[in-house]
Amino acid sequence: MPSNCQIHRWAASFGHFAPKSPELTVAECIRLLGRMRQFLEPVWPHGSGGECEETSMFICKVFGRCATLTCGTDWRRLPNGRGTKLVDSGYWNETTKRWCSHYWVNIQLGNVRYIADLTADQFGGPKVVFVKSPHSNYLPNDPEVTEMFQRPRFVVQEVNEWYRQWLEWCHHSCNKPEYNE
């Protein structure tokens, strides 16, 4: 298994030349996601709640072409355009027993697709999720729904700033202890 420095060097450069199917193991992906969570916790202003879109976009930026932003909204616009209706989609909140609007990332490793999520803890889930897709806690909308949402410029700028800080953090944190939930 690569050392922290090797993982960070890989993470820092991966988005620039990411192959379609990286030569990473599941354990290495979990380790990298744990380090990303360690980086993000002090960056989030109020914890992971409400940070799923930006965090998922950040995961996509780090993982590159093998990552796809995915969302599940617990509402759908009615055909007449006059309101919305609740639908089963998003993240299943075991505490409230209902679907919650949420963003996560699909990561393709070889022929297997995984779900990566660093903000499920806002619903009582784990802080770092990396599970095979499909998974019973995640129900996406149609892909067009994810693309329908226009990302405000400030969100894109925030994710780009996180990425800049991530590269710097990676450079200085090779010897930090591993993330433990």
N, C-alpha and C positions, 0 to 999 in steps of 0.2 A: 504494500500500500504506500502511496506517495506520502512524503512528509507534508507538514503544513505549508512550508514554503513552496513545494511543488504544486500543491493544490491551488495556492494563491496565484502563482505564476500562470497556471493553466486558466484559472478564473479570470485573471486580468487580461489575458490575451484571447480567450476563447471566443468572445463575441466578435472579434475582428476576422477570424478565419474558420469559424465553426463548420465542421463537416456535418452532413445530414445526420449521420449516426456516429456520435462520438465513441471513442474507445474508453468509455468510463464504466465502472461497475456501479451497481445499485448502492453499495456501501460508500463509494466515493461521492456519489450524488447526495446522499444523506449527509455526509460529512460537510460537503460544500454548502448545502442548505442550512445546516447548523451554524456554520461560520457566517453566512449571510444574515441569519436571525440575530446572531451576536452583534454584528455590525449595525443592524437596523434598530434594535431596541432603544439605544440612546438617541436615535435620529427621529423616531416617531414622537410627535408632541404629546400624545395622550395614550400611549400603548397601541396595540394592533387594531383596535376598534376603528372602523371607518378608513382603514389604510389598505384594504384588499386590492383595489384597482392599481394604485401606485406601486404597491409591493409586487403584484403580479407582473406589471410592466417591467419592473426592475429585474425580476427573475428572468424574464424573456431577454432582456438586454444582456445579462451575464451569460446565459446559456446559449444565446444565438439562435441559429436557424432550426435547431432541433426542438425549440420551445414555441408553443402557441398559446396566446392569451385566450382564456375561456371564461364565460360568465353564465350565470343562471340568475334570472330575475324572477322574483315571486309575483310578478304582474305581467300582463300583456295588454297592449292598447287594443281597444275594441275596434271592430271593422269600421264603424261609423266615425271613429276618431274622437268620440265624446266620452272619454274616460278609460278606465282600465278594469281588468278582472284579475283575481288571484289565480295563479297557476302553480302546479307542482314543478318547481325548478329552483336551482341554487344549491345551498348547503343545508342538509337536514340537521336541525338543532334538536338534539336528543332531549334537552331540558324542557324546551317549550313545545316539543312535538309538532314543529311546523318547519316549512322550507323558508329560508332567508336568502335574500338577494346577496350574491357573492361573486367574486372573481377568483380564479385560480389559474394554474398553468398546466398544460399537457406537455410532457417531455417524452420524446421518442428515443429509445435506446435500442438500436437494432430493430427487431420486429415487434418490440413490446412498448406499449404506451403507458406512461405513469402520470399520476396527478401529483403536482408539487404545490404546496400551500404553506405559507408562513404566517397566516392570520386566522386560522381556524379556531384559535384559542378565544377569540372574541365571542364565539358561540359555545364555549365549553369544550372544544376539541383540543387536540395536541398543538403545541407551538410549532412543531415541524412535522409536516405530512409529506410522505413520499410513498404512495400506494399504487398498485396496478389499476389501470382504468379499463373498464368502468368500475365504479365503486358506489356502494349503496348510499353514502353520505353526499355524493355529488351528482347533480342532475343538470346538465347544461341545456341552455336554450339552443335553438337552431343557430348555426354559425353566423347567419346573417344578422341575428340580434346583437351578437358581440360587436360586429363591425358597424352596426347602426349607430352606436353611441359615439358621438364626436368627443374626442378627448380635448378638454380645454388646454390652451397653450401652457397655462401655469402648471398643469399636471405633467405635461411632457417636460417642461423645464425643470420641475422638481425631480423627476426620475433621472434626467441627465445630470443634475447636480449630485444626486445620491450616487450615481455611477462614478462620477469624478472623485467623490469622497471615498468610495469603495476601493478604487484603484490605489489611492493614497494609503488608505487603511491597510489594504493587503500588503503594500510595500513595508509598512511599519509593524505589522502584527504577526509576522511569521512565528515568533516564539511565544505568542499568547497561548494560554491553556485552551483546550478544546471546549466547545460549548456543551454544557450539560443542562438538560431541562429540569 
